């Protein structure tokens, strides 16, 4: 066979040439196995890049939605505080209105007494 040992017996230069041929043959065998794998790797990397672009876009969209949600939650809290304040104001106004009604009712009885006192004072001045 064509081995470096056999070629060395014929010529030292033939041994080097034989080693080179064996190396090229091994390289060719490996290249035939590696080349399709490299092509698949390139295809997978391209697909990965495409997916990553989509992922980045979706992450940006998600962040935008999260920001909008946070803004809406802050607005909701503000509106809830405003509602609570208005409810408190309504309660206070109801209490004041009730007190005012009692006061007016109480003063209504005083009106008749004041009118009578005014008539008596007027008679006293005339007489």
LUMMI-975190 format. One record per atom (N, C-alpha, C): residue number from 1; residue in three letters; chain; x, y, z. Coordinates in nm, 3 decimals, decimal comma. Example, Ala and Ser with C-alpha at 12.3 -4.5 7.8 and 13.67 -1.06 7.14 Angstrom:
# LUMMI-975190
+-----+---------+--------+---------+---------+---------+
! num ! residuo ! cadena !       u !       v !       w !
+-----+---------+--------+---------+---------+---------+
!   1 !     Ala !      A !   1,319 !  -0,569 !   0,780 !
!   1 !     Ala !      A !   1,230 !  -0,450 !   0,780 !
!   1 !     Ala !      A !   1,320 !  -0,330 !   0,780 !
!   2 !     Ser !      A !   1,285 !  -0,225 !   0,708 !
!   2 !     Ser !      A !   1,367 !  -0,106 !   0,714 !
!   2 !     Ser !      A !   1,290 !   0,003 !   0,787 !
+-----+---------+--------+---------+---------+---------+
This chain:
# LUMMI-975190
+-----+---------+--------+---------+---------+---------+
! num ! residuo ! cadena !       u !       v !       w !
+-----+---------+--------+---------+---------+---------+
!   1 !     Unk !      A !   0,081 !  -0,118 !   0,000 !
!   1 !     Unk !      A !   0,000 !   0,000 !   0,000 !
!   1 !     Unk !      A !   0,085 !   0,125 !   0,000 !
!   2 !     Unk !      A !   0,017 !   0,230 !  -0,019 !
!   2 !     Unk !      A !   0,081 !   0,361 !  -0,026 !
!   2 !     Unk !      A !   0,087 !   0,418 !   0,115 !
!   3 !     Unk !      A !   0,190 !   0,374 !   0,192 !
!   3 !     Unk !      A !   0,208 !   0,421 !   0,329 !
!   3 !     Unk !      A !   0,340 !   0,497 !   0,337 !
!   4 !     Unk !      A !   0,354 !   0,584 !   0,435 !
!   4 !     Unk !      A !   0,479 !   0,659 !   0,448 !
!   4 !     Unk !      A !   0,599 !   0,568 !   0,469 !
!   5 !     Unk !      A !   0,582 !   0,453 !   0,537 !
!   5 !     Unk !      A !   0,695 !   0,363 !   0,559 !
!   5 !     Unk !      A !   0,743 !   0,302 !   0,427 !
!   6 !     Unk !      A !   0,648 !   0,258 !   0,343 !
!   6 !     Unk !      A !   0,686 !   0,202 !   0,213 !
!   6 !     Unk !      A !   0,749 !   0,309 !   0,124 !
!   7 !     Unk !      A !   0,694 !   0,429 !   0,129 !
!   7 !     Unk !      A !   0,748 !   0,536 !   0,045 !
!   7 !     Unk !      A !   0,886 !   0,576 !   0,092 !
!   8 !     Unk !      A !   0,915 !   0,568 !   0,222 !
!   8 !     Unk !      A !   1,044 !   0,607 !   0,276 !
!   8 !     Unk !      A !   1,155 !   0,516 !   0,223 !
!   9 !     Unk !      A !   1,119 !   0,387 !   0,202 !
!   9 !     Unk !      A !   1,219 !   0,294 !   0,149 !
!   9 !     Unk !      A !   1,258 !   0,332 !   0,006 !
!  10 !     Unk !      A !   1,159 !   0,391 !  -0,064 !
!  10 !     Unk !      A !   1,187 !   0,429 !  -0,202 !
!  10 !     Unk !      A !   1,263 !   0,561 !  -0,206 !
!  11 !     Unk !      A !   1,216 !   0,661 !  -0,127 !
!  11 !     Unk !      A !   1,280 !   0,793 !  -0,131 !
!  11 !     Unk !      A !   1,230 !   0,875 !  -0,011 !
!  12 !     Unk !      A !   1,319 !   0,949 !   0,054 !
!  12 !     Unk !      A !   1,274 !   1,034 !   0,166 !
!  12 !     Unk !      A !   1,173 !   1,139 !   0,119 !
!  13 !     Unk !      A !   1,190 !   1,188 !  -0,003 !
!  13 !     Unk !      A !   1,097 !   1,286 !  -0,057 !
!  13 !     Unk !      A !   0,960 !   1,222 !  -0,078 !
!  14 !     Unk !      A !   0,958 !   1,097 !  -0,120 !
!  14 !     Unk !      A !   0,833 !   1,026 !  -0,143 !
!  14 !     Unk !      A !   0,758 !   1,009 !  -0,011 !
!  15 !     Unk !      A !   0,832 !   0,992 !   0,098 !
!  15 !     Unk !      A !   0,767 !   0,980 !   0,229 !
!  15 !     Unk !      A !   0,691 !   1,108 !   0,262 !
!  16 !     Unk !      A !   0,755 !   1,222 !   0,243 !
!  16 !     Unk !      A !   0,690 !   1,352 !   0,269 !
!  16 !     Unk !      A !   0,569 !   1,371 !   0,181 !
!  17 !     Unk !      A !   0,583 !   1,334 !   0,053 !
!  17 !     Unk !      A !   0,472 !   1,345 !  -0,041 !
!  17 !     Unk !      A !   0,357 !   1,252 !   0,001 !
!  18 !     Unk !      A !   0,392 !   1,132 !   0,046 !
!  18 !     Unk !      A !   0,293 !   1,035 !   0,091 !
!  18 !     Unk !      A !   0,218 !   1,089 !   0,213 !
!  19 !     Unk !      A !   0,289 !   1,147 !   0,308 !
!  19 !     Unk !      A !   0,225 !   1,205 !   0,427 !
!  19 !     Unk !      A !   0,129 !   1,319 !   0,387 !
!  20 !     Unk !      A !   0,173 !   1,400 !   0,289 !
!  20 !     Unk !      A !   0,091 !   1,511 !   0,243 !
!  20 !     Unk !      A !  -0,037 !   1,460 !   0,177 !
!  21 !     Unk !      A !  -0,025 !   1,355 !   0,096 !
!  21 !     Unk !      A !  -0,142 !   1,297 !   0,028 !
!  21 !     Unk !      A !  -0,238 !   1,239 !   0,131 !
!  22 !     Unk !      A !  -0,184 !   1,167 !   0,230 !
!  22 !     Unk !      A !  -0,270 !   1,112 !   0,336 !
!  22 !     Unk !      A !  -0,341 !   1,226 !   0,413 !
!  23 !     Unk !      A !  -0,267 !   1,332 !   0,442 !
!  23 !     Unk !      A !  -0,326 !   1,447 !   0,514 !
!  23 !     Unk !      A !  -0,436 !   1,511 !   0,430 !
!  24 !     Unk !      A !  -0,414 !   1,528 !   0,300 !
!  24 !     Unk !      A !  -0,514 !   1,587 !   0,211 !
!  24 !     Unk !      A !  -0,637 !   1,496 !   0,202 !
!  25 !     Unk !      A !  -0,614 !   1,366 !   0,200 !
!  25 !     Unk !      A !  -0,725 !   1,270 !   0,195 !
!  25 !     Unk !      A !  -0,807 !   1,279 !   0,323 !
!  26 !     Unk !      A !  -0,739 !   1,286 !   0,437 !
!  26 !     Unk !      A !  -0,809 !   1,299 !   0,565 !
!  26 !     Unk !      A !  -0,885 !   1,431 !   0,571 !
!  27 !     Unk !      A !  -0,820 !   1,537 !   0,524 !
!  27 !     Unk !      A !  -0,886 !   1,668 !   0,522 !
!  27 !     Unk !      A !  -1,011 !   1,664 !   0,436 !
!  28 !     Unk !      A !  -1,003 !   1,601 !   0,320 !
!  28 !     Unk !      A !  -1,117 !   1,591 !   0,229 !
!  28 !     Unk !      A !  -1,232 !   1,518 !   0,296 !
!  29 !     Unk !      A !  -1,201 !   1,407 !   0,364 !
!  29 !     Unk !      A !  -1,305 !   1,330 !   0,433 !
!  29 !     Unk !      A !  -1,371 !   1,415 !   0,543 !
!  30 !     Unk !      A !  -1,289 !   1,484 !   0,620 !
!  30 !     Unk !      A !  -1,341 !   1,568 !   0,727 !
!  30 !     Unk !      A !  -1,421 !   1,685 !   0,669 !
!  31 !     Unk !      A !  -1,368 !   1,748 !   0,564 !
!  31 !     Unk !      A !  -1,436 !   1,862 !   0,502 !
!  31 !     Unk !      A !  -1,573 !   1,822 !   0,448 !
!  32 !     Unk !      A !  -1,583 !   1,699 !   0,393 !
!  32 !     Unk !      A !  -1,712 !   1,652 !   0,342 !
!  32 !     Unk !      A !  -1,813 !   1,633 !   0,456 !
!  33 !     Unk !      A !  -1,766 !   1,601 !   0,575 !
!  33 !     Unk !      A !  -1,855 !   1,586 !   0,691 !
!  33 !     Unk !      A !  -1,887 !   1,723 !   0,751 !
!  34 !     Unk !      A !  -1,784 !   1,809 !   0,759 !
!  34 !     Unk !      A !  -1,799 !   1,939 !   0,826 !
!  34 !     Unk !      A !  -1,877 !   2,039 !   0,741 !
!  35 !     Unk !      A !  -1,858 !   2,037 !   0,609 !
!  35 !     Unk !      A !  -1,922 !   2,137 !   0,523 !
!  35 !     Unk !      A !  -2,073 !   2,141 !   0,540 !
!  36 !     Unk !      A !  -2,144 !   2,027 !   0,536 !
!  36 !     Unk !      A !  -2,289 !   2,035 !   0,557 !
!  36 !     Unk !      A !  -2,326 !   2,084 !   0,698 !
!  37 !     Unk !      A !  -2,241 !   2,048 !   0,795 !
!  37 !     Unk !      A !  -2,267 !   2,094 !   0,931 !
!  37 !     Unk !      A !  -2,249 !   2,245 !   0,941 !
!  38 !     Unk !      A !  -2,148 !   2,298 !   0,871 !
!  38 !     Unk !      A !  -2,126 !   2,443 !   0,870 !
!  38 !     Unk !      A !  -2,244 !   2,513 !   0,804 !
!  39 !     Unk !      A !  -2,294 !   2,453 !   0,696 !
!  39 !     Unk !      A !  -2,410 !   2,512 !   0,627 !
!  39 !     Unk !      A !  -2,532 !   2,512 !   0,719 !
!  40 !     Unk !      A !  -2,553 !   2,401 !   0,790 !
!  40 !     Unk !      A !  -2,666 !   2,393 !   0,884 !
!  40 !     Unk !      A !  -2,647 !   2,492 !   0,998 !
!  41 !     Unk !      A !  -2,523 !   2,507 !   1,044 !
!  41 !     Unk !      A !  -2,495 !   2,603 !   1,151 !
!  41 !     Unk !      A !  -2,527 !   2,744 !   1,103 !
!  42 !     Unk !      A !  -2,483 !   2,779 !   0,983 !
!  42 !     Unk !      A !  -2,510 !   2,913 !   0,929 !
!  42 !     Unk !      A !  -2,661 !   2,935 !   0,918 !
!  43 !     Unk !      A !  -2,732 !   2,834 !   0,873 !
!  43 !     Unk !      A !  -2,877 !   2,843 !   0,860 !
!  43 !     Unk !      A !  -2,942 !   2,861 !   0,998 !
!  44 !     Unk !      A !  -2,893 !   2,784 !   1,095 !
!  44 !     Unk !      A !  -2,947 !   2,793 !   1,232 !
!  44 !     Unk !      A !  -2,917 !   2,930 !   1,293 !
!  45 !     Unk !      A !  -2,796 !   2,981 !   1,267 !
!  45 !     Unk !      A !  -2,760 !   3,112 !   1,320 !
!  45 !     Unk !      A !  -2,846 !   3,221 !   1,258 !
!  46 !     Unk !      A !  -2,873 !   3,209 !   1,127 !
!  46 !     Unk !      A !  -2,959 !   3,307 !   1,060 !
!  46 !     Unk !      A !  -3,100 !   3,300 !   1,119 !
!  47 !     Unk !      A !  -3,148 !   3,180 !   1,140 !
!  47 !     Unk !      A !  -3,280 !   3,162 !   1,200 !
!  47 !     Unk !      A !  -3,282 !   3,218 !   1,342 !
!  48 !     Unk !      A !  -3,176 !   3,193 !   1,415 !
!  48 !     Unk !      A !  -3,164 !   3,244 !   1,551 !
!  48 !     Unk !      A !  -3,168 !   3,397 !   1,552 !
!  49 !     Unk !      A !  -3,094 !   3,457 !   1,461 !
!  49 !     Unk !      A !  -3,092 !   3,604 !   1,452 !
!  49 !     Unk !      A !  -3,232 !   3,657 !   1,422 !
!  50 !     Unk !      A !  -3,302 !   3,590 !   1,334 !
!  50 !     Unk !      A !  -3,438 !   3,630 !   1,298 !
!  50 !     Unk !      A !  -3,529 !   3,622 !   1,421 !
!  51 !     Unk !      A !  -3,516 !   3,512 !   1,494 !
!  51 !     Unk !      A !  -3,597 !   3,494 !   1,615 !
!  51 !     Unk !      A !  -3,561 !   3,599 !   1,719 !
!  52 !     Unk !      A !  -3,432 !   3,629 !   1,732 !
!  52 !     Unk !      A !  -3,388 !   3,728 !   1,831 !
!  52 !     Unk !      A !  -3,442 !   3,867 !   1,796 !
!  53 !     Unk !      A !  -3,447 !   3,900 !   1,667 !
!  53 !     Unk !      A !  -3,505 !   4,029 !   1,626 !
!  53 !     Unk !      A !  -3,652 !   4,034 !   1,668 !
!  54 !     Unk !      A !  -3,723 !   3,923 !   1,642 !
!  54 !     Unk !      A !  -3,863 !   3,916 !   1,684 !
!  54 !     Unk !      A !  -3,878 !   3,924 !   1,834 !
!  55 !     Unk !      A !  -3,790 !   3,856 !   1,907 !
!  55 !     Unk !      A !  -3,793 !   3,858 !   2,053 !
!  55 !     Unk !      A !  -3,768 !   4,000 !   2,105 !
!  56 !     Unk !      A !  -3,670 !   4,067 !   2,049 !
!  56 !     Unk !      A !  -3,639 !   4,203 !   2,091 !
!  56 !     Unk !      A !  -3,760 !   4,295 !   2,068 !
!  57 !     Unk !      A !  -3,826 !   4,278 !   1,953 !
!  57 !     Unk !      A !  -3,944 !   4,359 !   1,924 !
!  57 !     Unk !      A !  -4,055 !   4,329 !   2,026 !
!  58 !     Unk !      A !  -4,075 !   4,202 !   2,057 !
!  58 !     Unk !      A !  -4,179 !   4,165 !   2,153 !
!  58 !     Unk !      A !  -4,144 !   4,215 !   2,293 !
!  59 !     Unk !      A !  -4,016 !   4,212 !   2,329 !
!  59 !     Unk !      A !  -3,975 !   4,262 !   2,459 !
!  59 !     Unk !      A !  -4,000 !   4,412 !   2,469 !
!  60 !     Unk !      A !  -3,972 !   4,484 !   2,360 !
!  60 !     Unk !      A !  -3,998 !   4,629 !   2,359 !
!  60 !     Unk !      A !  -4,148 !   4,655 !   2,370 !
!  61 !     Unk !      A !  -4,228 !   4,574 !   2,299 !
!  61 !     Unk !      A !  -4,373 !   4,589 !   2,305 !
!  61 !     Unk !      A !  -4,423 !   4,559 !   2,448 !
!  62 !     Unk !      A !  -4,367 !   4,454 !   2,509 !
!  62 !     Unk !      A !  -4,404 !   4,419 !   2,646 !
!  62 !     Unk !      A !  -4,370 !   4,533 !   2,742 !
!  63 !     Unk !      A !  -4,250 !   4,589 !   2,727 !
!  63 !     Unk !      A !  -4,208 !   4,699 !   2,815 !
!  63 !     Unk !      A !  -4,301 !   4,818 !   2,799 !
!  64 !     Unk !      A !  -4,339 !   4,846 !   2,674 !
!  64 !     Unk !      A !  -4,432 !   4,956 !   2,648 !
!  64 !     Unk !      A !  -4,565 !   4,930 !   2,718 !
!  65 !     Unk !      A !  -4,614 !   4,807 !   2,710 !
!  65 !     Unk !      A !  -4,740 !   4,773 !   2,776 !
!  65 !     Unk !      A !  -4,727 !   4,779 !   2,927 !
!  66 !     Unk !      A !  -4,613 !   4,735 !   2,980 !
!  66 !     Unk !      A !  -4,591 !   4,742 !   3,125 !
!  66 !     Unk !      A !  -4,586 !   4,887 !   3,173 !
!  67 !     Unk !      A !  -4,523 !   4,973 !   3,092 !
!  67 !     Unk !      A !  -4,517 !   5,116 !   3,127 !
!  67 !     Unk !      A !  -4,659 !   5,175 !   3,126 !
!  68 !     Unk !      A !  -4,736 !   5,139 !   3,023 !
!  68 !     Unk !      A !  -4,873 !   5,189 !   3,013 !
!  68 !     Unk !      A !  -4,956 !   5,139 !   3,131 !
!  69 !     Unk !      A !  -4,938 !   5,011 !   3,167 !
!  69 !     Unk !      A !  -5,010 !   4,954 !   3,282 !
!  69 !     Unk !      A !  -4,974 !   5,028 !   3,410 !
!  70 !     Unk !      A !  -4,847 !   5,055 !   3,431 !
!  70 !     Unk !      A !  -4,803 !   5,126 !   3,551 !
!  70 !     Unk !      A !  -4,865 !   5,266 !   3,555 !
!  71 !     Unk !      A !  -4,869 !   5,331 !   3,441 !
!  71 !     Unk !      A !  -4,930 !   5,463 !   3,433 !
!  71 !     Unk !      A !  -5,078 !   5,456 !   3,466 !
!  72 !     Unk !      A !  -5,146 !   5,356 !   3,411 !
!  72 !     Unk !      A !  -5,289 !   5,341 !   3,437 !
!  72 !     Unk !      A !  -5,316 !   5,307 !   3,584 !
!  73 !     Unk !      A !  -5,229 !   5,225 !   3,643 !
!  73 !     Unk !      A !  -5,245 !   5,192 !   3,785 !
!  73 !     Unk !      A !  -5,225 !   5,316 !   3,873 !
!  74 !     Unk !      A !  -5,128 !   5,399 !   3,836 !
!  74 !     Unk !      A !  -5,105 !   5,522 !   3,911 !
!  74 !     Unk !      A !  -5,226 !   5,614 !   3,898 !
!  75 !     Unk !      A !  -5,280 !   5,624 !   3,778 !
!  75 !     Unk !      A !  -5,399 !   5,707 !   3,757 !
!  75 !     Unk !      A !  -5,517 !   5,651 !   3,837 !
!  76 !     Unk !      A !  -5,532 !   5,518 !   3,838 !
!  76 !     Unk !      A !  -5,640 !   5,455 !   3,915 !
!  76 !     Unk !      A !  -5,627 !   5,489 !   4,064 !
!  77 !     Unk !      A !  -5,505 !   5,481 !   4,117 !
!  77 !     Unk !      A !  -5,486 !   5,514 !   4,259 !
!  77 !     Unk !      A !  -5,524 !   5,659 !   4,285 !
!  78 !     Unk !      A !  -5,486 !   5,747 !   4,194 !
!  78 !     Unk !      A !  -5,521 !   5,889 !   4,208 !
!  78 !     Unk !      A !  -5,672 !   5,908 !   4,205 !
!  79 !     Unk !      A !  -5,739 !   5,840 !   4,115 !
!  79 !     Unk !      A !  -5,885 !   5,851 !   4,106 !
!  79 !     Unk !      A !  -5,952 !   5,792 !   4,229 !
!  80 !     Unk !      A !  -5,896 !   5,683 !   4,283 !
!  80 !     Unk !      A !  -5,952 !   5,623 !   4,403 !
!  80 !     Unk !      A !  -5,938 !   5,719 !   4,523 !
!  81 !     Unk !      A !  -5,822 !   5,785 !   4,531 !
!  81 !     Unk !      A !  -5,803 !   5,884 !   4,639 !
!  81 !     Unk !      A !  -5,903 !   5,998 !   4,623 !
!  82 !     Unk !      A !  -5,922 !   6,042 !   4,500 !
!  82 !     Unk !      A !  -6,017 !   6,150 !   4,473 !
!  82 !     Unk !      A !  -6,159 !   6,106 !   4,511 !
!  83 !     Unk !      A !  -6,196 !   5,982 !   4,477 !
!  83 !     Unk !      A !  -6,328 !   5,927 !   4,510 !
!  83 !     Unk !      A !  -6,346 !   5,924 !   4,661 !
!  84 !     Unk !      A !  -6,243 !   5,874 !   4,733 !
!  84 !     Unk !      A !  -6,251 !   5,868 !   4,878 !
!  84 !     Unk !      A !  -6,267 !   6,008 !   4,938 !
!  85 !     Unk !      A !  -6,196 !   6,106 !   4,882 !
!  85 !     Unk !      A !  -6,206 !   6,243 !   4,931 !
!  85 !     Unk !      A !  -6,347 !   6,297 !   4,907 !
!  86 !     Unk !      A !  -6,401 !   6,269 !   4,787 !
!  86 !     Unk !      A !  -6,536 !   6,314 !   4,756 !
!  86 !     Unk !      A !  -6,639 !   6,248 !   4,847 !
!  87 !     Unk !      A !  -6,622 !   6,119 !   4,874 !
!  87 !     Unk !      A !  -6,714 !   6,050 !   4,965 !
!  87 !     Unk !      A !  -6,705 !   6,110 !   5,105 !
!  88 !     Unk !      A !  -6,585 !   6,144 !   5,148 !
!  88 !     Unk !      A !  -6,566 !   6,207 !   5,278 !
!  88 !     Unk !      A !  -6,633 !   6,344 !   5,279 !
!  89 !     Unk !      A !  -6,617 !   6,421 !   5,171 !
!  89 !     Unk !      A !  -6,681 !   6,552 !   5,159 !
!  89 !     Unk !      A !  -6,833 !   6,539 !   5,162 !
!  90 !     Unk !      A !  -6,886 !   6,437 !   5,094 !
!  90 !     Unk !      A !  -7,031 !   6,414 !   5,092 !
!  90 !     Unk !      A !  -7,080 !   6,386 !   5,234 !
!  91 !     Unk !      A !  -7,009 !   6,302 !   5,305 !
!  91 !     Unk !      A !  -7,047 !   6,269 !   5,443 !
!  91 !     Unk !      A !  -7,045 !   6,394 !   5,530 !
!  92 !     Unk !      A !  -6,940 !   6,475 !   5,516 !
!  92 !     Unk !      A !  -6,929 !   6,598 !   5,594 !
!  92 !     Unk !      A !  -7,043 !   6,694 !   5,561 !
!  93 !     Unk !      A !  -7,073 !   6,707 !   5,431 !
!  93 !     Unk !      A !  -7,183 !   6,796 !   5,389 !
!  93 !     Unk !      A !  -7,317 !   6,745 !   5,441 !
!  94 !     Unk !      A !  -7,336 !   6,613 !   5,441 !
!  94 !     Unk !      A !  -7,461 !   6,555 !   5,494 !
!  94 !     Unk !      A !  -7,477 !   6,589 !   5,641 !
!  95 !     Unk !      A !  -7,368 !   6,578 !   5,717 !
!  95 !     Unk !      A !  -7,372 !   6,611 !   5,859 !
!  95 !     Unk !      A !  -7,404 !   6,759 !   5,878 !
!  96 !     Unk !      A !  -7,337 !   6,845 !   5,800 !
!  96 !     Unk !      A !  -7,361 !   6,990 !   5,810 !
!  96 !     Unk !      A !  -7,504 !   7,024 !   5,771 !
!  97 !     Unk !      A !  -7,556 !   6,958 !   5,666 !
!  97 !     Unk !      A !  -7,692 !   6,983 !   5,621 !
!  97 !     Unk !      A !  -7,792 !   6,942 !   5,729 !
!  98 !     Unk !      A !  -7,767 !   6,829 !   5,792 !
!  98 !     Unk !      A !  -7,855 !   6,783 !   5,900 !
!  98 !     Unk !      A !  -7,854 !   6,882 !   6,015 !
!  99 !     Unk !      A !  -7,736 !   6,929 !   6,052 !
!  99 !     Unk !      A !  -7,724 !   7,028 !   6,161 !
!  99 !     Unk !      A !  -7,795 !   7,158 !   6,125 !
! 100 !     Unk !      A !  -7,775 !   7,199 !   5,998 !
! 100 !     Unk !      A !  -7,839 !   7,323 !   5,953 !
! 100 !     Unk !      A !  -7,990 !   7,308 !   5,957 !
! 101 !     Unk !      A !  -8,040 !   7,191 !   5,917 !
! 101 !     Unk !      A !  -8,185 !   7,167 !   5,923 !
! 101 !     Unk !      A !  -8,237 !   7,177 !   6,065 !
! 102 !     Unk !      A !  -8,164 !   7,119 !   6,160 !
! 102 !     Unk !      A !  -8,204 !   7,126 !   6,301 !
! 102 !     Unk !      A !  -8,202 !   7,271 !   6,350 !
! 103 !     Unk !      A !  -8,097 !   7,344 !   6,310 !
! 103 !     Unk !      A !  -8,085 !   7,483 !   6,352 !
! 103 !     Unk !      A !  -8,199 !   7,566 !   6,296 !
! 104 !     Unk !      A !  -8,230 !   7,548 !   6,167 !
! 104 !     Unk !      A !  -8,339 !   7,622 !   6,105 !
! 104 !     Unk !      A !  -8,472 !   7,585 !   6,170 !
! 105 !     Unk !      A !  -8,490 !   7,456 !   6,196 !
! 105 !     Unk !      A !  -8,612 !   7,414 !   6,265 !
! 105 !     Unk !      A !  -8,624 !   7,479 !   6,402 !
! 106 !     Unk !      A !  -8,514 !   7,484 !   6,473 !
! 106 !     Unk !      A !  -8,515 !   7,546 !   6,605 !
! 106 !     Unk !      A !  -8,540 !   7,694 !   6,597 !
! 107 !     Unk !      A !  -8,482 !   7,759 !   6,497 !
! 107 !     Unk !      A !  -8,503 !   7,903 !   6,480 !
! 107 !     Unk !      A !  -8,643 !   7,934 !   6,430 !
! 108 !     Unk !      A !  -8,708 !   7,840 !   6,362 !
! 108 !     Unk !      A !  -8,845 !   7,861 !   6,314 !
! 108 !     Unk !      A !  -8,939 !   7,888 !   6,430 !
! 109 !     Unk !      A !  -8,921 !   7,819 !   6,539 !
! 109 !     Unk !      A !  -9,003 !   7,841 !   6,659 !
! 109 !     Unk !      A !  -8,971 !   7,976 !   6,722 !
! 110 !     Unk !      A !  -8,847 !   8,016 !   6,711 !
! 110 !     Unk !      A !  -8,805 !   8,145 !   6,766 !
! 110 !     Unk !      A !  -8,865 !   8,260 !   6,686 !
! 111 !     Unk !      A !  -8,894 !   8,238 !   6,559 !
! 111 !     Unk !      A !  -8,946 !   8,345 !   6,473 !
! 111 !     Unk !      A !  -9,078 !   8,397 !   6,529 !
! 112 !     Unk !      A !  -9,165 !   8,308 !   6,563 !
! 112 !     Unk !      A !  -9,295 !   8,349 !   6,616 !
! 112 !     Unk !      A !  -9,276 !   8,426 !   6,747 !
! 113 !     Unk !      A !  -9,186 !   8,379 !   6,833 !
! 113 !     Unk !      A !  -9,161 !   8,447 !   6,961 !
! 113 !     Unk !      A !  -9,104 !   8,586 !   6,936 !
! 114 !     Unk !      A !  -9,011 !   8,598 !   6,839 !
! 114 !     Unk !      A !  -8,950 !   8,728 !   6,808 !
! 114 !     Unk !      A !  -9,056 !   8,824 !   6,752 !
! 115 !     Unk !      A !  -9,145 !   8,774 !   6,667 !
! 115 !     Unk !      A !  -9,251 !   8,860 !   6,612 !
! 115 !     Unk !      A !  -9,342 !   8,911 !   6,724 !
! 116 !     Unk !      A !  -9,374 !   8,826 !   6,817 !
! 116 !     Unk !      A !  -9,459 !   8,866 !   6,931 !
! 116 !     Unk !      A !  -9,388 !   8,970 !   7,016 !
! 117 !     Unk !      A !  -9,256 !   8,947 !   7,040 !
! 117 !     Unk !      A !  -9,178 !   9,044 !   7,119 !
! 117 !     Unk !      A !  -9,172 !   9,177 !   7,047 !
! 118 !     Unk !      A !  -9,154 !   9,173 !   6,914 !
! 118 !     Unk !      A !  -9,148 !   9,297 !   6,836 !
! 118 !     Unk !      A !  -9,281 !   9,371 !   6,845 !
! 119 !     Unk !      A !  -9,396 !   9,303 !   6,839 !
! 119 !     Unk !      A !  -9,527 !   9,367 !   6,849 !
! 119 !     Unk !      A !  -9,546 !   9,430 !   6,988 !
! 120 !     Unk !      A !  -9,502 !   9,358 !   7,090 !
! 120 !     Unk !      A !  -9,515 !   9,412 !   7,226 !
! 120 !     Unk !      A !  -9,431 !   9,537 !   7,243 !
! 121 !     Unk !      A !  -9,307 !   9,535 !   7,187 !
! 121 !     Unk !      A !  -9,220 !   9,653 !   7,195 !
! 121 !     Unk !      A !  -9,280 !   9,770 !   7,119 !
! 122 !     Unk !      A !  -9,342 !   9,740 !   7,005 !
! 122 !     Unk !      A !  -9,403 !   9,845 !   6,926 !
! 122 !     Unk !      A !  -9,521 !   9,905 !   7,004 !
! 123 !     Unk !      A !  -9,602 !   9,825 !   7,073 !
! 123 !     Unk !      A !  -9,715 !   9,876 !   7,152 !
! 123 !     Unk !      A !  -9,663 !   9,958 !   7,269 !
! 124 !     Unk !      A !  -9,553 !   9,913 !   7,327 !
! 124 !     Unk !      A !  -9,497 !   9,982 !   7,440 !
! 124 !     Unk !      A !  -9,446 !  10,121 !   7,399 !
! 125 !     Unk !      A !  -9,390 !  10,131 !   7,281 !
! 125 !     Unk !      A !  -9,339 !  10,260 !   7,234 !
! 125 !     Unk !      A !  -9,457 !  10,352 !   7,199 !
! 126 !     Unk !      A !  -9,558 !  10,297 !   7,141 !
! 126 !     Unk !      A !  -9,675 !  10,377 !   7,102 !
! 126 !     Unk !      A !  -9,749 !  10,424 !   7,228 !
! 127 !     Unk !      A !  -9,764 !  10,341 !   7,324 !
! 127 !     Unk !      A !  -9,845 !  10,371 !   7,441 !
! 127 !     Unk !      A !  -9,776 !  10,447 !   7,545 !
+-----+---------+--------+---------+---------+---------+
